[in-house]
Amino acid sequence: MANRRLAPAAEQPASFAFTPENAEWAQGQIAKYPEGRQASAVIPLLWKAQEQNGGWLPRAAIESVADQLGMPHIRVLEVATFYTMFALEPVGRYWIQVCGTVPCDSCGARELKAMLRERLGPPGHVSPDGNFSWLEVECLGACCNAPMAQINHDYFEDLTPESLGKLMDDLAAGRPVKVGSQTGRHSSEPQDAVNTLQDPGLFDGSRIGAWRQRFENGHDGTAANDEAASSEQRAASEPKPAKPDAGRPVERPVADAPAQRAAEGETPVKPGDQADAADRAQSTAQHGAAKPADTPHEPVAAAEPAAAEAGAQSALRRDEVPPQPAASGASEGEIAAEAEESRIEAKLAELPKDASPEQKADAVGTRPAGLDAARAGAPDALTRIRGIGPGNERRLHALGIYHFDQIAAWTRDEIAWVGTYLAFPGRIDREDWVGQAKALSR
């Protein structure tokens, strides 16, 4: 399958930046998402970067998109390497993506790949004239018309090595080509003769008319009513026509359930059972004689040695409410984060929907004191703190936060302010930024 690795360093450009037109387009994509959710625009921005760079994504473009969205570089790299729609190496003028999954493989994709390998060389290499490169990819969703390939943005289906070779010749010569099926069939209709839905009764109304006639006869009390009466009579003697005796007793039911008693005209609950249920001095939880309610409780283990081997029994009386188990499994940071999120959510609910990030932060905490510039002009690498990417580092610099010791000194109110301003309340506690900063500042 596809080799999802970045191009060699010799082929990587030194930098990447969107053109003014594409930069404006990118801002429009980012604006579609609410504050703190700009990462949702990662796929369209990567697609535009690939388009601008001649059909493939260099490392500089991936990092540029990550910085623009405030995401760690590795997160955007994960997206770019997952989807084969993103080419990580230079491609030809016409990029051929051959589907290699089961339907296409069964219908001739292996022959297509053999022809491409013979004509162009191994996948991922650009032809000497710069026109073609090819790659095997996962399913492209045109299984009915297998085998198929995607060339740039168009699908070409029902391919053979000969028809694919002719397509490549026409593309290289600048001649027009036919998109879609190369055998002339429309959409995903059957490839050969139609062998289904050939009964004329499906189209002339005769089959539907026969069913309609059965229901119309029921209005005069003939066919439909006779059929209903026959069904009721048969159900009385054979409740399950397919398996008449399956699971049904041949004698009177042994169970004396409340529903059966009610059907026979008796009270659903026997008077004796009702009296036993009302007697609090009688317990059916253990075998043995009745035990007065005020008798001091004795551990079951004393009367049942075999059960005692499994461990000590509870000393609680049966009428006492057992204590709630102690909470476990959550760290102090997670517990603090959950409490912080609940408190901040309640505060933010009182603000108008168009409140700015500063207004939201001021409502829940206190802004930490910042510096006009980094000490000695050398800020600490805040990205060494897990959870702070390049984008968040820039936003912290805008707040005057340049050094580890500043973060290490944050109070609870300052943590709440920064977390709300950065649109992820609770994350600072959950990832322990303050603890990490203290360790790094030492």
C-alpha positions in Angstrom: 0.0 0.0 0.0 0.9 3.7 0.1 4.2 4.7 1.7 3.3 7.5 4.0 6.7 9.1 4.6 7.9 12.7 4.1 10.0 13.4 1.0 13.8 13.3 1.5 15.4 16.5 2.9 17.0 17.3 -0.5 13.5 17.7 -2.0 12.0 19.7 0.9 11.7 23.5 0.4 13.2 25.7 3.0 9.9 27.5 3.9 6.3 27.8 2.9 3.7 30.6 3.2 0.2 31.0 1.7 -0.2 33.5 -1.1 -2.3 36.5 -0.1 -5.3 35.1 -1.9 -4.9 31.7 -0.3 -4.2 33.3 3.1 -7.5 35.1 2.9 -9.3 31.9 1.9 -7.7 30.1 4.8 -8.9 32.7 7.3 -12.4 32.3 5.9 -12.2 28.5 6.6 -10.9 29.0 10.1 -13.8 31.5 10.8 -16.3 28.8 10.2 -15.4 27.2 13.6 -15.9 28.6 17.1 -13.2 29.9 19.3 -10.9 27.1 20.5 -12.0 24.7 17.6 -9.8 26.1 14.8 -8.1 22.7 14.5 -11.2 21.5 12.6 -10.0 23.5 9.6 -6.8 21.4 9.3 -7.9 19.3 6.3 -9.1 22.1 4.0 -5.9 24.1 4.8 -3.7 21.2 4.1 -5.5 20.6 0.8 -5.0 24.2 -0.2 -1.4 24.1 0.8 -0.9 21.0 -1.4 -2.7 22.6 -4.3 -0.4 25.7 -4.0 2.7 23.6 -3.8 2.2 21.8 -7.1 0.2 18.8 -5.8 2.2 17.6 -2.8 2.8 18.6 0.8 6.3 19.5 2.0 7.2 19.5 5.7 7.3 23.3 5.8 3.7 23.5 4.6 2.6 21.0 7.3 4.3 23.0 10.0 3.0 26.3 8.7 -0.6 25.0 8.8 0.0 23.7 12.4 1.4 27.1 13.5 -1.6 28.9 11.9 -4.1 26.7 13.8 -2.2 26.6 17.1 -1.6 22.8 16.8 1.5 20.8 17.6 3.3 19.8 14.5 3.0 16.1 15.2 -0.9 16.4 15.2 -1.0 17.9 11.7 1.6 15.4 10.5 -0.7 12.6 11.8 -3.5 13.9 9.6 -1.3 14.4 6.5 0.2 10.8 6.8 -3.2 9.2 7.4 -5.1 10.3 4.3 -3.7 9.3 0.9 -5.4 12.3 -0.6 -2.3 14.2 0.6 0.9 13.5 -1.4 4.0 13.7 0.8 6.4 13.5 -2.1 6.6 15.3 -5.4 4.1 14.0 -8.0 3.8 14.3 -11.7 1.6 16.6 -13.7 -0.9 13.7 -13.6 -1.0 11.8 -10.3 -2.5 8.3 -10.8 -3.9 6.7 -7.7 -4.8 3.0 -8.3 -7.3 1.4 -6.0 -5.9 -1.9 -4.7 -8.6 -3.2 -2.4 -10.5 -6.5 -2.9 -13.2 -5.6 -5.5 -10.6 -3.8 -7.8 -8.0 -6.4 -7.1 -10.4 -9.2 -8.1 -11.3 -7.4 -11.3 -7.9 -6.6 -12.7 -6.1 -4.0 -10.5 -3.0 -6.2 -10.4 -2.7 -6.0 -14.2 -3.0 -2.1 -14.0 -0.3 -1.9 -11.4 2.0 -4.2 -13.5 1.5 -2.0 -16.5 2.3 1.2 -14.5 5.3 -0.4 -12.9 6.6 -1.4 -16.4 5.9 2.1 -17.9 6.7 4.4 -15.1 8.8 2.5 -12.6 8.1 1.9 -8.9 5.3 3.8 -7.2 6.2 7.3 -5.9 8.6 8.1 -8.7 8.0 10.8 -11.3 8.4 9.9 -14.9 11.4 11.6 -16.6 9.2 13.9 -18.6 7.5 15.0 -15.4 4.0 14.0 -16.6 3.1 11.0 -14.5 3.6 9.4 -11.1 1.4 6.7 -9.5 0.5 5.2 -6.2 -1.6 2.3 -4.9 -4.2 3.5 -2.4 -7.1 2.1 -0.4 -10.7 1.9 -1.6 -11.9 5.0 -3.5 -15.6 4.0 -3.4 -16.3 3.0 -7.0 -16.4 -0.8 -6.4 -19.2 -1.5 -8.9 -17.1 -0.2 -11.7 -13.8 -1.9 -10.7 -11.0 -1.7 -11.5 -10.6 2.0 -11.3 -8.1 4.8 -10.7 -8.2 8.4 -9.7 -6.1 10.8 -11.9 -5.8 14.1 -10.2 -9.4 14.9 -9.3 -11.3 12.6 -11.8 -12.4 9.0 -11.6 -11.7 6.6 -14.5 -13.5 3.3 -14.2 -13.8 -0.1 -15.9 -10.1 0.1 -16.8 -7.9 -2.4 -18.6 -4.1 -2.0 -19.0 -4.8 -1.0 -22.6 -7.4 1.6 -21.9 -5.3 3.1 -19.0 -2.3 3.2 -21.4 -4.4 5.1 -24.0 -5.7 7.5 -21.3 -2.1 8.3 -20.4 -1.1 8.8 -24.0 -4.0 11.2 -24.5 -3.3 13.1 -21.3 0.4 13.5 -22.2 -0.5 14.7 -25.7 -3.1 17.2 -24.4 -6.0 15.4 -26.0 -9.5 15.4 -24.3 -10.3 12.2 -22.3 -13.5 10.6 -21.2 -14.1 10.7 -17.4 -15.9 7.8 -15.7 -16.5 4.4 -17.2 -14.3 3.5 -20.1 -16.7 0.8 -21.4 -19.7 3.1 -22.1 -22.0 2.0 -19.3 -23.9 4.6 -17.4 -23.3 5.1 -13.7 -23.2 1.7 -12.0 -25.7 -0.1 -14.1 -25.0 -3.9 -14.8 -22.1 -4.3 -17.1 -23.6 -7.0 -19.3 -27.1 -8.0 -20.2 -29.8 -7.1 -17.6 -30.9 -10.3 -15.8 -32.9 -8.8 -13.0 -36.5 -7.3 -12.6 -37.6 -8.9 -15.9 -41.1 -10.1 -14.7 -43.7 -8.0 -16.7 -46.0 -8.2 -13.7 -43.7 -5.8 -11.8 -44.4 -3.1 -14.3 -47.9 -3.6 -15.8 -49.6 -3.6 -12.4 -51.0 -7.1 -12.6 -49.1 -8.3 -9.5 -50.0 -5.3 -7.5 -53.6 -5.6 -8.8 -53.8 -9.1 -7.5 -53.0 -8.0 -3.9 -55.3 -5.0 -4.2 -58.2 -7.3 -5.1 -57.7 -9.4 -2.0 -58.1 -6.3 0.2 -61.0 -4.9 -1.8 -62.9 -8.2 -1.4 -62.8 -7.7 2.4 -65.2 -4.8 2.2 -68.2 -7.1 1.4 -67.4 -9.6 4.1 -66.1 -12.4 1.9 -62.5 -13.3 1.2 -60.7 -11.1 3.7 -63.2 -11.9 6.6 -63.1 -15.6 5.8 -59.3 -15.5 5.9 -59.3 -13.7 9.2 -61.7 -16.1 10.8 -59.7 -19.0 9.6 -56.5 -17.5 11.0 -58.2 -17.0 14.4 -59.4 -20.6 14.5 -56.0 -22.0 13.5 -54.3 -19.9 16.1 -56.5 -21.3 18.8 -55.4 -24.9 18.1 -52.0 -24.3 16.6 -50.5 -21.1 18.0 -47.3 -21.7 16.1 -48.2 -23.3 12.7 -44.5 -23.8 11.8 -43.7 -25.6 15.1 -47.1 -26.3 16.8 -45.7 -28.1 19.8 -42.4 -26.2 20.3 -42.0 -25.0 23.9 -45.7 -25.5 24.8 -46.8 -27.8 27.7 -49.2 -30.6 27.0 -50.7 -30.5 30.5 -51.8 -27.8 32.9 -49.1 -25.2 33.5 -47.1 -25.9 36.7 -46.3 -22.3 37.4 -48.8 -20.5 39.6 -48.1 -17.0 38.3 -50.2 -13.9 39.2 -51.3 -13.5 35.6 -52.6 -17.1 35.4 -54.4 -16.6 38.7 -56.0 -13.4 37.4 -57.1 -15.2 34.2 -58.8 -17.9 36.2 -60.7 -15.3 38.3 -58.6 -15.6 41.4 -56.7 -12.9 43.2 -53.2 -12.3 41.6 -51.4 -12.8 44.9 -52.3 -15.5 47.4 -53.5 -14.2 50.8 -50.8 -16.3 52.5 -48.0 -14.9 50.4 -49.3 -11.4 51.0 -49.3 -11.9 54.8 -45.8 -13.3 54.7 -44.5 -10.3 52.7 -46.1 -7.9 55.3 -44.5 -9.7 58.3 -41.2 -7.9 58.9 -40.1 -10.5 61.4 -40.1 -13.2 58.7 -37.0 -13.3 56.4 -36.7 -15.6 53.4 -33.2 -14.4 52.6 -31.7 -17.3 54.6 -32.7 -20.8 55.2 -33.9 -21.7 58.6 -36.5 -20.7 61.1 -38.0 -17.3 61.4 -35.9 -14.7 63.2 -37.3 -11.8 65.2 -36.4 -8.4 63.8 -34.9 -7.2 67.1 -32.6 -10.1 67.4 -29.0 -8.9 67.4 -27.4 -9.5 64.1 -24.8 -12.3 63.8 -22.4 -12.6 60.9 -23.5 -15.2 58.4 -20.0 -16.7 58.6 -20.8 -18.0 62.1 -23.6 -20.2 60.8 -22.0 -21.0 57.4 -18.4 -21.9 57.7 -18.1 -22.7 54.0 -19.0 -19.2 53.1 -16.6 -17.7 55.6 -13.7 -19.2 53.7 -14.4 -16.6 50.9 -13.8 -13.7 53.3 -15.3 -11.8 56.2 -18.9 -10.9 56.0 -20.3 -7.4 56.5 -21.4 -6.5 60.1 -24.1 -4.1 58.9 -27.7 -4.8 59.9 -30.0 -5.6 57.0 -32.1 -2.4 57.6 -29.0 -0.2 57.5 -28.0 1.7 54.4 -24.5 0.7 53.3 -21.9 3.4 53.1 -20.9 4.8 49.7 -17.6 3.5 48.3 -14.8 5.9 48.2 -14.0 7.5 44.8 -11.0 6.0 43.2 -9.2 6.0 39.8 -9.0 9.8 39.3 -5.8 11.8 40.0 -5.8 15.0 42.0 -5.2 16.9 38.7 -8.2 15.3 37.1 -10.5 15.9 40.0 -9.3 19.6 40.2 -9.8 19.9 36.5 -13.4 18.6 36.6 -14.3 20.9 39.5 -12.7 23.9 37.6 -14.6 23.1 34.5 -17.9 23.0 36.3 -17.3 26.3 38.1 -16.2 28.1 34.9 -19.1 26.7 32.9 -21.5 28.1 35.5 -19.8 31.5 35.3 -19.7 31.7 31.5 -23.4 30.8 31.3 -24.1 34.2 32.8 -22.2 36.1 30.1 -23.6 37.2 26.7 -22.9 34.9 23.8 -20.7 37.5 22.0 -18.4 38.0 25.0 -14.7 38.3 24.0 -12.1 35.8 25.4 -10.8 38.6 27.7 -14.3 39.2 29.1 -14.8 35.5 29.7 -11.5 35.1 31.4 -12.0 38.2 33.6 -15.3 36.7 34.8 -13.7 33.6 36.2 -10.2 34.6 37.4 -7.4 37.1 37.5 -5.0 37.8 34.7 -1.4 37.0 35.6 1.2 39.7 35.6 3.2 39.7 32.4 6.5 41.1 31.2 7.0 43.7 28.4 9.7 41.4 26.9 11.6 38.3 27.6 14.5 38.7 30.1 17.8 39.3 28.2 15.8 38.9 25.0 15.8 35.1 25.4 12.4 33.5 26.3 12.2 30.0 27.6 11.0 27.3 25.2 7.5 27.0 26.6 6.8 24.2 24.1 8.8 21.9 26.4 5.7 21.9 28.7 3.4 19.1 27.5 0.3 20.6 26.2 1.8 23.9 24.9 2.3 23.9 21.2 3.7 26.7 19.0 0.3 28.4 18.7 -0.3 28.5 22.5 3.3 29.6 23.0 2.7 32.6 20.8 -0.6 33.4 22.6 1.2 33.2 26.0 3.9 35.5 24.7 1.2 38.0 23.7 0.1 37.9 27.4 3.7 38.6 28.5 4.4 35.1 29.6 7.9 34.2 28.5 9.5 32.1 31.2 8.9 28.9 33.2 9.1 30.6 36.5 6.1 32.8 35.6 3.9 29.8 34.9 5.3 28.0 38.1 4.0 31.0 40.2 0.4 31.0 38.8 -2.3 31.0 41.5 -5.7 29.3 41.2 -7.4 32.4 39.9 -4.6 33.0 37.3 -4.8 29.4 36.1 -8.6 29.8 35.6 -8.0 33.1 33.7 -5.4 31.7 31.4 -7.4 28.4 30.8 -10.5 30.3 29.9 -8.6 32.8 27.7 -7.0 29.9 25.8 -10.5 28.3 25.5 -9.7 25.0 27.3 -10.6 25.4 31.0 -9.3 22.5 33.2 -6.5 21.5 30.8 -3.8 23.4 32.7 -4.6 21.3 35.8 -5.1 18.1 33.9 -1.7 18.4 32.2 -0.1 20.0 35.3 1.5 22.9 33.5 2.5 24.5 36.8 4.2 21.4 38.1 6.1 20.9 34.8 7.1 24.6 34.8 8.5 24.3 38.4 10.6 21.3 37.4 11.9 23.1 34.3 12.6 26.3 36.1 14.8 24.4 38.6 
